[in-house]
Amino acid sequence: MEKIVFEKSDIRDFVKNTITEKIEKLKKFIEFTLEASRDIKKTPKYDSMREEMQEEIYQMQRQLGALNDLRLNMGKVLNSATERVQLGSLVITNKARFYISVSLGEFFFEGDRFYAISPESPMAKKIMGMKAGDEFTLNKIHQKIVEVL
């Protein structure tokens, strides 16, 4: 991987905005589904359809709760530079880029692939406290930490 300069604060803002966009999209979808369920005729013939829609609304509300938790947890993520891997660190290895923050998964920022992982993930637990130059193996994949921001 070639040396590229990353602005951690831009990545942090991107992750926060991504979570906010997902929350807004889900809220709109919940509202749409609620309206649609109200429009279904109140006859026994349509009971199963209404039940399915209620189950879908329930699942979306659970997802919304999880997204709100992610947004809340992003408030705890440090934005200062670090030498050792900790919550808020951007870790560049010879194979991937990890943002230790929340469990958002893979995302693309300015054409580069990143992984937002929670501090409870196996990867984060493995590299916590490490610094540039340290090496580790996880799931039979050997990586070297190139940079910690």
Protein Blocks (a to p, Z undefined) as FASTA:
>chain_A
ZZddddfklmmmmmmmmmmmmmmmmmmmmmmmmmmmmmpccbfklmmmmmmmmmmmmmmm
mmmmmmmmmmmmmmmpcfbdcfbdcehiacddfkbccddfbdnbjadeehiacddddfkb
mklmmmgoiaehiacdeehiacddfbdZZ
